[in-house]
Amino acid sequence: MEQLLVSVALSPAAAVHIMAFFTHRICRGFSSSALRNVVIKHVTIIGGGQMGAGIAQVAATTGHSVTLVDTSDNILKKSVKGIEGSLKRVVKKKFADKPEAGEEFIQKVLQNVSTSTDAASTVQGSDLVLEAIVENLKIKQDLFGGLDKLAPAHTIFASNTSSLPISDIASSTQRLDRFGGLHFFNPVPMMKLVEVIGTPATSQETFDSLLNFSKALGKTPVSCKDTPGFIVNRLLVPYMMEAIRLHERGHGSKEDIDIGMKLGAGYPMGPFELLDYVGLDTAKFIIDGWSAMDPGNPLFAPSELLNKLVAEGKYVRGRGLVRVLLLHDCLVQFSVSTAGAFRKGVESNSEVFLVVVVACDCVEGKGVGVMWGRRE
């Protein structure tokens, strides 16, 4: 058989570029094949607050080994206690006639949860490191920058941020291809959606692993690009801000705007009710960040009214299962004594007040309770 040999003359510079190309492809192939076989089983969650504990509960319930990390044992004890309390409410509903099976379920889930104040040692055995800490870019960058040197090569890093660019957080690491976003929604055990965010540098293998992990948790993932607010908040925050501007222009009262969107668009909550649930300070934080990134975008324009209310401290939000809300210049304090039994205290000069309670019923899947009241 005759062989055909083709000789091509290359300059030294061209040869270097071609060699670099093939070397990159070969190395990427090795990396991809390693990641392709990774199934997320061991998860480290940084941050024992409401979001972190909620994610830990769901992951542990679905058979994952979870280590919850925070700065002190006291915080972690409260986190585990919160998880146990949430599981008891689940058991009360799902195992009403089988208390022994319910207790067994709780213990089985809790056995999958461990705690630590030493993130450095924890990440060494993790397939996924997910942060759910304060929305501060530098703090997140410092966290991942330090852990990047300690975590195994296959470990995927992810952020639960709702507003910060994933690319900016990932820039502090050397694993840009193994970095993505997993944005859960509150309360995590109840809300089915997870936004899975990939950056231009996120490998397909990493993205697929995050999608599969979300599905393994029993969630419905949606694929998102690394743009401000991803999908949900990108639509939701400008909607709330436009409601404020509509009121600022005198084109509608807060009450009428809320009623209009509930009865006309079928929304369960109006934009002003939703703002109070989210927290005025949180809304301002998000819109200020987006405005700084894209100052010419009218959707991200700040609101004088929102800035004024936050400056006056009228943005109170609750922690845990119960929110402390501000609506229509009315401070409403709400506390839970026992399931189904509430105590309220109202300090207001307003005629109308609204309480949106995220309590036991919400965690059990009955949704957000809306209670209207009018002072006589």
Buried (B, 14 or more C-beta within 10 A) or exposed (E): EEEEEEEEEEEEEEEEEEEEEEEEEEEEEEBBEEBEEBEBEBBBBBBBBBBBBBBBBBBBBBEBBBBBBBEEEEBBEBBBEBBBEBBEBBBBEEBEEEEEEBBEBBEEBBEBBBBBBEBEEBBEEBBBBBBBBEBEBEEBBEBBBBBBEBBEEBBBBBBBBBBBBBBBBBBBBEBBBBBBBBBBBBBBBBBEBBBBBBBEBBBEBBBBBBBBBBBBBEBEBBEBEBEBBBBBBBEBBBBBBBBBBBBEEEEBEBBEBBEBBBEEEEBEBBBBBBBBBBBBBBBBBBBBBBBEEEEEEEBBBBBEEBBEBBEEEBBBBBEBBBBBBBBBBBBBBBEBEEEEEBEEEBEBEBEBBBBBBBBBBBBBEEEBBBEEEEEE
